[in-house]
Amino acid sequence: VLVGCPKLDDLDYYREKLASIFAQAKPKSITVLKMEVPCCLGIAMVVQEARDEAVPHLPIEIQTVGAKGDIHRKVLPPKNI
C-alpha cells in the first residue's frame, strides 16, 4: 500500500519511485484508490505513466470513492508495445 497526494507532493518523484517499485516488485496487479475530487486524478495519471515505463503489460484498476461513498471502477488496459 502506497499513499500520496498529487496536490501537495512532487509528481515527478512519485513517477520515478513508482516505476522503480513496479520494476523491482513485479506486481501481478495495480489498483489505485482515489477520491472524486479533481486533484486526485493526478495520482492515477502518475501511476499509469510509471506502469507504462516499468510494467506496461499490466492493466490498472482505478477505484474512485464518490462524495456519497459510492465506488466507481475503471480498468485501464495494458499499454500496447
N, C-alpha and C positions, 0 to 999 in steps of 0.2 A: 504494500500500500504506500503510495506516494501522495503527498498533499502539497498544493501550491495555489497561489493567487496570481493570475496573469495581470491583474490591475496594479498590484503592488510590487511584484518581483520582476527580475530580469529574464525575459523570454528567451534571449539568446543562450543564457546559462542553462535554462531548463532544456532547451533543444539539444544542446551538447551533452548534458548529463543524462537525459533520457535515452539518446542514441547510444551512449556508452553502456548504460544499464541494459538496454534491449539486446545489444550485440553480445554482451557477456552472459546474460541470464538466459538468452534464447527462450523467451516465454512462449507458451502454447496459445495464449490469447492476450488481448489487450482490451480493457474496459475502462472507459472514462465516465466518471460520475460528476456531473456539473449542475449548477443551479441555472434557473431560467433567465437570469439577468444577463444583459448583453455582454458585459466584460468577461463572463465565464466562457464565451465562445473561443476566446484566445487559447485556453488550455487545451481544448480539443484540436485546434489548429496546430499547436506546437507538438502534441503527441503524434498527429498524423505526419508531420514533417520528420520527426525523429524516427518513426516507424519506416517511412519511405527510405531513409538513409540506412537504417540498421537491419530491419527485418521486413522488407517490402511484401513478402508473401503472406503476411498475417492480416486478417480483417480486424477492424477496430469496432467495438460496440460502444456507442455513446448513449448514456442514460442521462436524461435531463429531468431534474426534480422541479416540477412546476410550483407556482406560488401557492397553490392549494394542496400540495402534497402529491399530486399525480405524477406518474413516471412516464416519460416518452422515450422510446428506444429507436435508435437508428444504427444501422450497420454500414460502415464504410468498407467496400470491398478491397481486397489486396491490390496493390499497385501493379499495373501491367508493366512487366520488364522484358 
